[in-house]
Amino acid sequence: MDTDTVDGLYAITAIAGHFDVQPETLVRYERAGLLRPTIVNDVRFYTAADVDRLSTIRRLTDICGLNLAGVDVVLRLLDEIQILQGQLS
């Protein structure tokens, strides 16, 4: 079994390498409730949606200078907007 991908999921090492961050950074985001990886045999795996969310997290922290609490607020607002847009459709 390839340790970088499983059924469309990406291993923490692959994602950390792609975003040029330490795996501990991703675990910190998880502890803050910003990411919810799938854990298989003690390895964290991320979906394409998780990768998109991580991209947003990185933009908010790197470009906008938000701390994780601020990122949490923005992500919750974005989720709410998405729900409301779905209700309008």
N, CA and C atoms as a LAMMPS dump frame, in Angstrom:
ITEM: TIMESTEP
0
ITEM: NUMBER OF ATOMS
267
ITEM: BOX BOUNDS ff ff ff
-5.0000000000000000e+02 5.0000000000000000e+02
-5.0000000000000000e+02 5.0000000000000000e+02
-5.0000000000000000e+02 5.0000000000000000e+02
ITEM: ATOMS id mol type element x y z
1 1 1 N 0.84 -1.178 0
2 1 2 C 0 0 0
3 1 3 C 0.886 1.243 0
4 2 1 N 0.583 2.191 -0.877
5 2 2 C 1.309 3.457 -0.945
6 2 3 C 1.005 4.273 0.303
7 3 1 N 2.046 4.747 0.978
8 3 2 C 1.832 5.474 2.23
9 3 3 C 1.493 6.937 2.001
10 4 1 N 1.595 7.432 0.755
11 4 2 C 1.262 8.829 0.486
12 4 3 C -0.214 9.027 0.156
13 5 1 N -0.859 8.022 -0.451
14 5 2 C -2.279 8.144 -0.784
15 5 3 C -3.004 6.844 -0.492
16 6 1 N -4.255 6.972 -0.055
17 6 2 C -5.139 5.834 0.164
18 6 3 C -6.529 6.274 -0.248
19 7 1 N -7.088 5.65 -1.292
20 7 2 C -8.453 5.942 -1.737
21 7 3 C -8.739 7.437 -1.852
22 8 1 N -7.871 8.183 -2.537
23 8 2 C -8.087 9.606 -2.731
24 8 3 C -7.745 10.469 -1.535
25 9 1 N -7.139 9.873 -0.52
26 9 2 C -6.705 10.612 0.651
27 9 3 C -5.197 10.808 0.573
28 10 1 N -4.727 11.921 1.107
29 10 2 C -3.304 12.245 1.059
30 10 3 C -2.709 12.189 2.459
31 11 1 N -1.577 11.535 2.591
32 11 2 C -0.917 11.389 3.891
33 11 3 C -0.395 12.733 4.373
34 12 1 N -0.271 12.839 5.665
35 12 2 C 0.189 14.081 6.292
36 12 3 C 1.548 14.506 5.745
37 13 1 N 2.423 13.559 5.472
38 13 2 C 3.753 13.91 4.962
39 13 3 C 3.665 14.53 3.572
40 14 1 N 2.773 14.018 2.73
41 14 2 C 2.603 14.569 1.386
42 14 3 C 2.038 15.98 1.452
43 15 1 N 1.06 16.192 2.317
44 15 2 C 0.435 17.507 2.445
45 15 3 C 1.421 18.508 3.056
46 16 1 N 2.146 18.066 4.076
47 16 2 C 3.131 18.949 4.701
48 16 3 C 4.18 19.368 3.672
49 17 1 N 4.626 18.434 2.857
50 17 2 C 5.604 18.754 1.824
51 17 3 C 5.044 19.703 0.777
52 18 1 N 3.807 19.485 0.383
53 18 2 C 3.17 20.339 -0.622
54 18 3 C 3.057 21.785 -0.142
55 19 1 N 2.707 21.968 1.126
56 19 2 C 2.526 23.308 1.681
57 19 3 C 3.79 23.844 2.358
58 20 1 N 4.863 23.07 2.313
59 20 2 C 6.138 23.464 2.91
60 20 3 C 5.987 23.848 4.38
61 21 1 N 5.299 22.96 5.122
62 21 2 C 5.14 23.132 6.571
63 21 3 C 5.546 21.83 7.252
64 22 1 N 5.768 21.892 8.533
65 22 2 C 6.066 20.694 9.307
66 22 3 C 4.761 19.948 9.599
67 23 1 N 4.794 18.623 9.674
68 23 2 C 3.585 17.88 10.044
69 23 3 C 2.985 18.361 11.371
70 24 1 N 3.832 18.842 12.263
71 24 2 C 3.347 19.346 13.551
72 24 3 C 2.416 20.544 13.369
73 25 1 N 2.65 21.322 12.323
74 25 2 C 1.778 22.464 12.031
75 25 3 C 0.377 21.973 11.709
76 26 1 N 0.281 20.908 10.922
77 26 2 C -1.029 20.345 10.572
78 26 3 C -1.717 19.778 11.803
79 27 1 N -0.95 19.162 12.681
80 27 2 C -1.514 18.634 13.928
81 27 3 C -2.009 19.789 14.793
82 28 1 N -1.27 20.89 14.809
83 28 2 C -1.7 22.073 15.573
84 28 3 C -3.02 22.614 15.019
85 29 1 N -3.17 22.652 13.697
86 29 2 C -4.429 23.079 13.087
87 29 3 C -5.559 22.129 13.474
88 30 1 N -5.242 20.85 13.52
89 30 2 C -6.25 19.855 13.923
90 30 3 C -6.675 20.093 15.371
91 31 1 N -5.724 20.306 16.247
92 31 2 C -6.037 20.547 17.664
93 31 3 C -6.863 21.808 17.856
94 32 1 N -6.66 22.786 16.974
95 32 2 C -7.432 24.03 17.039
96 32 3 C -8.817 23.869 16.421
97 33 1 N -9.087 22.687 15.856
98 33 2 C -10.394 22.42 15.263
99 33 3 C -10.552 22.922 13.843
100 34 1 N -9.444 23.291 13.206
101 34 2 C -9.505 23.832 11.857
102 34 3 C -9.5 22.753 10.781
103 35 1 N -8.91 21.618 11.072
104 35 2 C -8.849 20.482 10.146
105 35 3 C -9.309 19.224 10.872
106 36 1 N -9.909 18.314 10.108
107 36 2 C -10.356 17.043 10.682
108 36 3 C -9.922 15.895 9.76
109 37 1 N -8.662 15.473 9.883
110 37 2 C -8.181 14.408 8.998
111 37 3 C -8.795 13.057 9.347
112 38 1 N -8.711 12.165 8.387
113 38 2 C -9.084 10.771 8.605
114 38 3 C -7.834 10.055 9.102
115 39 1 N -7.967 9.275 10.154
116 39 2 C -6.806 8.572 10.698
117 39 3 C -6.933 7.089 10.378
118 40 1 N -5.924 6.566 9.68
119 40 2 C -5.877 5.154 9.296
120 40 3 C -4.552 4.599 9.783
121 41 1 N -4.604 3.599 10.656
122 41 2 C -3.384 2.985 11.202
123 41 3 C -2.424 4.043 11.758
124 42 1 N -2.95 4.953 12.531
125 42 2 C -2.174 6.017 13.185
126 42 3 C -1.536 7.006 12.219
127 43 1 N -1.98 7.032 10.959
128 43 2 C -1.481 8.002 9.981
129 43 3 C -2.637 8.927 9.61
130 44 1 N -2.371 10.227 9.643
131 44 2 C -3.39 11.208 9.277
132 44 3 C -3.442 11.336 7.759
133 45 1 N -4.669 11.271 7.224
134 45 2 C -4.896 11.448 5.793
135 45 3 C -5.882 12.577 5.577
136 46 1 N -5.689 13.31 4.473
137 46 2 C -6.495 14.481 4.176
138 46 3 C -7.184 14.327 2.829
139 47 1 N -8.426 14.804 2.743
140 47 2 C -9.188 14.777 1.498
141 47 3 C -8.841 16.002 0.661
142 48 1 N -9.353 16.03 -0.565
143 48 2 C -9.158 17.207 -1.417
144 48 3 C -9.808 18.431 -0.767
145 49 1 N -10.944 18.25 -0.107
146 49 2 C -11.602 19.363 0.589
147 49 3 C -10.726 19.863 1.734
148 50 1 N -10.057 18.948 2.438
149 50 2 C -9.129 19.349 3.505
150 50 3 C -7.978 20.165 2.929
151 51 1 N -7.496 19.767 1.762
152 51 2 C -6.393 20.482 1.114
153 51 3 C -6.844 21.895 0.75
154 52 1 N -8.057 22.031 0.22
155 52 2 C -8.592 23.362 -0.091
156 52 3 C -8.709 24.209 1.174
157 53 1 N -9.204 23.598 2.236
158 53 2 C -9.349 24.314 3.511
159 53 3 C -7.976 24.726 4.05
160 54 1 N -7.007 23.843 3.924
161 54 2 C -5.655 24.157 4.371
162 54 3 C -5.073 25.308 3.559
163 55 1 N -5.362 25.341 2.285
164 55 2 C -4.909 26.44 1.449
165 55 3 C -5.484 27.769 1.958
166 56 1 N -6.75 27.752 2.332
167 56 2 C -7.387 28.948 2.898
168 56 3 C -6.735 29.322 4.227
169 57 1 N -6.495 28.335 5.064
170 57 2 C -5.849 28.582 6.362
171 57 3 C -4.487 29.231 6.163
172 58 1 N -3.711 28.703 5.232
173 58 2 C -2.372 29.249 4.987
174 58 3 C -2.449 30.681 4.464
175 59 1 N -3.4 30.971 3.573
176 59 2 C -3.552 32.343 3.077
177 59 3 C -3.917 33.285 4.209
178 60 1 N -4.826 32.852 5.077
179 60 2 C -5.262 33.703 6.189
180 60 3 C -4.138 33.965 7.183
181 61 1 N -3.3 32.966 7.407
182 61 2 C -2.205 33.154 8.365
183 61 3 C -1.021 33.877 7.728
184 62 1 N -0.637 33.469 6.53
185 62 2 C 0.564 34.023 5.901
186 62 3 C 0.341 35.408 5.299
187 63 1 N -0.756 35.572 4.578
188 63 2 C -0.984 36.832 3.876
189 63 3 C -1.71 37.848 4.762
190 64 1 N -2.756 37.381 5.448
191 64 2 C -3.561 38.295 6.263
192 64 3 C -3.022 38.462 7.678
193 65 1 N -2.15 37.573 8.098
194 65 2 C -1.549 37.684 9.423
195 65 3 C -2.466 37.309 10.574
196 66 1 N -3.514 36.528 10.29
197 66 2 C -4.437 36.125 11.348
198 66 3 C -3.832 35.034 12.22
199 67 1 N -4.196 35.043 13.501
200 67 2 C -3.827 33.934 14.37
201 67 3 C -4.885 32.839 14.204
202 68 1 N -4.704 31.709 14.856
203 68 2 C -5.618 30.581 14.647
204 68 3 C -7.03 30.879 15.116
205 69 1 N -7.186 31.688 16.148
206 69 2 C -8.529 32.068 16.593
207 69 3 C -9.226 32.896 15.51
208 70 1 N -8.496 33.795 14.89
209 70 2 C -9.058 34.587 13.8
210 70 3 C -9.395 33.733 12.601
211 71 1 N -8.532 32.791 12.292
212 71 2 C -8.789 31.865 11.19
213 71 3 C -10.07 31.077 11.466
214 72 1 N -10.244 30.64 12.698
215 72 2 C -11.442 29.891 13.069
216 72 3 C -12.701 30.709 12.804
217 73 1 N -12.682 31.975 13.187
218 73 2 C -13.838 32.855 12.971
219 73 3 C -14.125 32.992 11.482
220 74 1 N -13.099 33.249 10.683
221 74 2 C -13.28 33.424 9.243
222 74 3 C -13.815 32.14 8.61
223 75 1 N -13.255 30.987 8.978
224 75 2 C -13.714 29.719 8.403
225 75 3 C -15.168 29.439 8.765
226 76 1 N -15.557 29.752 10.004
227 76 2 C -16.958 29.575 10.395
228 76 3 C -17.875 30.481 9.582
229 77 1 N -17.451 31.714 9.356
230 77 2 C -18.249 32.633 8.539
231 77 3 C -18.346 32.142 7.095
232 78 1 N -17.246 31.659 6.544
233 78 2 C -17.272 31.117 5.181
234 78 3 C -18.196 29.909 5.084
235 79 1 N -18.163 29.039 6.1
236 79 2 C -19.062 27.877 6.126
237 79 3 C -20.518 28.328 6.18
238 80 1 N -20.801 29.342 6.982
239 80 2 C -22.164 29.864 7.105
240 80 3 C -22.644 30.477 5.79
241 81 1 N -21.764 31.201 5.13
242 81 2 C -22.107 31.778 3.824
243 81 3 C -22.445 30.681 2.836
244 82 1 N -21.668 29.615 2.853
245 82 2 C -21.916 28.491 1.942
246 82 3 C -23.271 27.85 2.222
247 83 1 N -23.611 27.699 3.486
248 83 2 C -24.915 27.135 3.855
249 83 3 C -26.049 28.037 3.376
250 84 1 N -25.905 29.334 3.6
251 84 2 C -26.931 30.283 3.186
252 84 3 C -27.08 30.327 1.655
253 85 1 N -25.977 30.237 0.95
254 85 2 C -26.042 30.196 -0.512
255 85 3 C -26.768 28.952 -0.985
256 86 1 N -26.538 27.837 -0.295
257 86 2 C -27.243 26.597 -0.625
258 86 3 C -28.736 26.712 -0.404
259 87 1 N -29.135 27.448 0.604
260 87 2 C -30.549 27.621 0.894
261 87 3 C -31.227 28.512 -0.142
262 88 1 N -30.469 29.405 -0.749
263 88 2 C -31.021 30.284 -1.773
264 88 3 C -31.199 29.58 -3.111
265 89 1 N -30.458 28.544 -3.326
266 89 2 C -30.512 27.819 -4.606
267 89 3 C -31.748 26.983 -4.748
